[in-house]
Amino acid sequence: MNKILVNNDYWKGLYLDFEGEGVKSGTTTPPVPHFAGVYCPDKDLPASARYSVTAFREAWRPIKNGCPEVTDIKPIKDFLWQLIFKAMRYDRTIFYWTCHELAVVRSLGDQNLTAAFEAVSENIKPIARKAINRRRRKIPKDSAKGLNNYLSALAPKCSPVRELKMGAAEGCRRLDNYSSKNKRWSKWTDLQKETARSLVTYNREDCLALYEITKRALRSTQHMRLGA
C-alpha cells in the first residue's frame, strides 16, 4: 500500500500484540497464538474500552467470564478480517512489533488475508530504529525485552513493561491447563485467576508501550511511506 505515515497517525493506530507459545524446535512456522490484544487510542472511547482481548481458544471461556478485557472468543482468521475491515473503514493502520505478527498471519496459509493485512499494517520496529538513529541515541541493553530497550531510548519517562516471572508462553500453557480442568471461573483458585489477570495486564502493557514508541517514532521520522 502506498500510504504515507505522518506524525499524527499514531492516533489512528490499532496496536496489535499476540501472546502464545514460540516457534517449536525443528520448525520455522509459529503456532497459532492463544490470544491477541489490541489498543485503540480513540478519544471518543472511554479509557476502559480502548484495550480489548480476543481469545482464539473456545476452552478459554472461563477467562472471558472472569477478565472484562477479554471481550470475544473467535477463530484467529475471523479476528484478523474484522481488524482489517476496521482499519480500512476508519483509515487506520495496524501497528505491531517485529516480524512475529506478520509471520503468524502468513502461517495461516490464506494469501488474501495476508495481502489484506500487509496493505493496512506496519512493523514499527524499523521506523523506531531510524528515529533513534536520527536522534543520535543508542539503544540500551538493560532489559532482556527488546521492546523495553526501545521504549527507554524513545520515551525514557515511560514505565517499562513489567515482565512475567513465568513468561508469557508458560502463562498460556497454564491457562490451557486450568481451563481444561475447570470450566467455571468461580471455581478457579486465587492463584489461577491471578495468572490470567497478570497475562492480560502484561499484554496490555505491551500494546501501550508499542503505542508510546510509535508516537515518538512517527514524530521523529515524518512522512514515511508505509512499507518503505
C-alpha positions as CSV (number, residue, x, y, z in Angstrom):
1,M,0.0,0.0,0.0
2,N,1.3,3.5,-0.9
3,K,0.2,5.2,2.3
4,I,2.2,8.0,3.9
5,L,2.6,7.8,7.6
6,V,2.7,11.3,9.2
7,N,3.4,12.4,12.7
8,N,-0.2,12.3,14.0
9,D,-1.1,8.9,12.6
10,Y,-0.3,7.3,15.9
11,W,-3.8,8.5,17.0
12,K,-5.3,6.4,14.2
13,G,-3.4,3.3,15.1
14,L,-4.6,-0.2,16.1
15,Y,-1.8,-1.6,18.3
16,L,-1.7,-5.4,18.0
17,D,0.1,-7.9,20.1
18,F,-0.2,-11.6,20.1
19,E,0.5,-13.9,23.1
20,G,1.2,-17.6,22.9
21,E,4.0,-20.1,22.6
22,G,7.1,-19.6,20.5
23,V,8.2,-21.5,17.4
24,K,8.9,-25.1,18.2
25,S,12.3,-26.7,17.7
26,G,12.8,-28.1,14.2
27,T,10.3,-25.7,12.5
28,T,10.1,-22.1,11.4
29,T,6.3,-21.9,11.5
30,P,4.9,-20.1,14.5
31,P,1.9,-21.8,16.2
32,V,-1.5,-20.1,16.4
33,P,-1.4,-17.6,19.3
34,H,-3.6,-18.1,22.3
35,F,-4.9,-14.5,22.1
36,A,-4.4,-11.0,20.8
37,G,-4.6,-7.7,22.5
38,V,-5.5,-4.5,20.6
39,Y,-5.1,-1.0,21.9
40,C,-7.1,1.8,20.1
41,P,-6.2,5.3,21.3
42,D,-9.6,6.7,20.3
43,K,-10.5,9.8,22.3
44,D,-14.2,9.1,21.7
45,L,-13.9,5.8,23.6
46,P,-13.9,5.6,27.4
47,A,-10.5,4.5,28.7
48,S,-11.7,1.1,29.7
49,A,-12.8,0.4,26.1
50,R,-9.6,1.3,24.4
51,Y,-7.9,-2.0,25.0
52,S,-9.5,-5.4,24.4
53,V,-8.5,-9.0,24.1
54,T,-9.8,-11.7,21.7
55,A,-9.0,-15.3,22.6
56,F,-8.6,-17.9,20.0
57,R,-9.5,-21.0,22.1
58,E,-13.0,-21.9,23.0
59,A,-11.7,-23.5,26.1
60,W,-10.8,-20.1,27.4
61,R,-14.5,-19.3,28.1
62,P,-13.9,-19.1,31.9
63,I,-11.2,-16.5,31.3
64,K,-13.6,-14.4,29.2
65,N,-16.1,-14.7,32.0
66,G,-13.6,-13.5,34.6
67,C,-11.5,-10.9,32.8
68,P,-13.5,-8.0,31.5
69,E,-10.8,-7.1,29.0
70,V,-11.4,-10.4,27.2
71,T,-14.4,-9.4,25.0
72,D,-14.6,-12.2,22.5
73,I,-13.6,-15.7,21.6
74,K,-13.4,-16.5,17.9
75,P,-11.1,-18.1,15.2
76,I,-8.0,-16.1,14.5
77,K,-8.9,-15.6,10.9
78,D,-12.2,-14.1,11.8
79,F,-10.5,-11.8,14.3
80,L,-7.9,-10.6,11.7
81,W,-10.5,-9.9,9.0
82,Q,-12.5,-7.9,11.5
83,L,-9.4,-5.9,12.4
84,I,-8.5,-5.4,8.8
85,F,-12.0,-4.1,7.9
86,K,-11.9,-1.7,10.9
87,A,-8.6,-0.4,9.6
88,M,-9.9,0.0,6.1
89,R,-13.2,1.6,7.1
90,Y,-11.7,4.2,9.5
91,D,-8.4,4.8,7.7
92,R,-6.4,3.3,10.5
93,T,-3.0,1.5,10.5
94,I,-2.4,-1.7,12.4
95,F,0.9,-1.4,14.1
96,Y,2.9,-4.3,15.5
97,W,6.3,-5.0,16.9
98,T,8.9,-7.1,15.0
99,C,8.0,-9.6,12.3
100,H,6.3,-12.1,14.6
101,E,2.7,-10.8,14.0
102,L,3.2,-10.9,10.2
103,A,4.8,-14.4,10.4
104,V,1.7,-15.6,12.3
105,V,-0.6,-14.1,9.6
106,R,1.4,-15.7,6.8
107,S,1.5,-19.1,8.6
108,L,-2.3,-19.3,8.3
109,G,-1.9,-20.0,4.6
110,D,-4.5,-17.6,3.3
111,Q,-3.0,-15.4,0.6
112,N,-5.9,-13.0,0.5
113,L,-5.8,-12.5,4.3
114,T,-2.0,-11.9,4.2
115,A,-2.3,-9.4,1.4
116,A,-5.1,-7.5,3.1
117,F,-3.2,-7.4,6.4
118,E,0.0,-6.2,4.8
119,A,-1.9,-3.4,3.0
120,V,-3.0,-1.8,6.3
121,S,-0.3,-2.8,8.7
122,E,3.2,-1.7,9.6
123,N,6.1,-3.2,11.6
124,I,7.1,-0.2,13.7
125,K,10.5,-1.5,14.9
126,P,12.5,-0.5,11.8
127,I,10.9,3.0,11.9
128,A,11.7,3.2,15.6
129,R,15.3,2.3,14.9
130,K,15.5,5.1,12.3
131,A,14.1,7.6,14.8
132,I,16.6,6.6,17.5
133,N,19.5,6.9,15.0
134,R,18.1,10.3,13.9
135,R,18.2,11.5,17.5
136,R,21.8,10.1,17.7
137,R,20.9,7.9,20.6
138,K,21.9,4.4,21.4
139,I,19.5,1.5,22.1
140,P,20.2,0.4,25.7
141,K,20.6,-3.3,26.5
142,D,19.4,-3.0,30.1
143,S,16.4,-5.3,29.5
144,A,16.1,-8.8,28.0
145,K,12.9,-7.5,26.4
146,G,13.8,-5.5,23.3
147,L,10.5,-3.5,23.4
148,N,11.6,-2.1,26.8
149,N,15.0,-1.0,25.4
150,Y,13.4,0.8,22.5
151,L,10.9,2.4,24.9
152,S,13.8,3.6,27.1
153,A,15.6,5.2,24.1
154,L,12.5,7.0,22.7
155,A,10.4,7.6,25.8
156,P,12.7,7.4,28.9
157,K,9.9,8.7,31.2
158,C,7.6,5.9,30.4
159,S,7.5,2.9,32.7
160,P,8.8,-0.3,31.2
161,V,6.6,-3.4,30.6
162,R,6.7,-5.5,33.7
163,E,8.0,-8.9,32.7
164,L,6.2,-12.0,33.8
165,K,8.2,-14.2,36.1
166,M,6.7,-17.3,34.5
167,G,7.0,-16.0,30.9
168,A,4.1,-15.4,28.6
169,A,4.3,-18.8,26.9
170,E,4.3,-20.6,30.2
171,G,1.4,-18.5,31.4
172,C,-0.6,-19.5,28.3
173,R,0.2,-23.2,28.9
174,R,-1.0,-22.9,32.5
175,L,-4.3,-21.2,31.4
176,D,-4.9,-24.0,28.9
177,N,-4.5,-26.5,31.8
178,Y,-6.7,-24.5,34.2
179,S,-9.4,-24.1,31.5
180,S,-9.4,-27.8,30.7
181,K,-9.8,-28.8,34.3
182,N,-12.4,-26.3,35.4
183,K,-14.8,-24.5,33.1
184,R,-16.2,-22.2,35.7
185,W,-14.2,-19.1,36.6
186,S,-15.8,-19.0,40.1
187,K,-14.2,-22.4,40.8
188,W,-10.7,-21.2,40.0
189,T,-8.2,-20.6,42.8
190,D,-7.0,-17.1,43.5
191,L,-3.6,-18.1,42.1
192,Q,-5.1,-19.3,38.9
193,K,-7.2,-16.1,38.5
194,E,-4.1,-14.0,39.1
195,T,-2.2,-15.9,36.4
196,A,-4.9,-14.9,33.9
197,R,-5.1,-11.3,35.1
198,S,-1.3,-10.9,35.0
199,L,-1.0,-12.2,31.5
200,V,-3.7,-9.8,30.3
201,T,-2.0,-6.9,32.1
202,Y,1.3,-7.9,30.5
203,N,-0.2,-7.9,27.1
204,R,-1.9,-4.5,27.7
205,E,1.4,-3.0,28.8
206,D,3.0,-4.4,25.6
207,C,0.3,-2.6,23.5
208,L,0.7,0.6,25.4
209,A,4.5,0.5,25.0
210,L,4.0,-0.1,21.3
211,Y,1.8,3.0,21.2
212,E,4.3,5.2,23.0
213,I,7.1,4.0,20.7
214,T,5.1,4.6,17.6
215,K,4.0,8.1,18.7
216,R,7.6,9.2,19.2
217,A,9.0,7.4,16.2
218,L,6.5,9.0,13.8
219,R,7.1,12.4,15.3
220,S,10.9,11.9,14.6
221,T,10.5,10.3,11.2
222,Q,7.7,12.2,9.5
223,H,6.1,11.5,6.1
224,M,7.3,7.9,5.8
225,R,5.8,5.7,3.2
226,L,4.1,2.6,4.5
227,G,6.2,-0.4,3.8
228,A,9.3,1.7,2.8
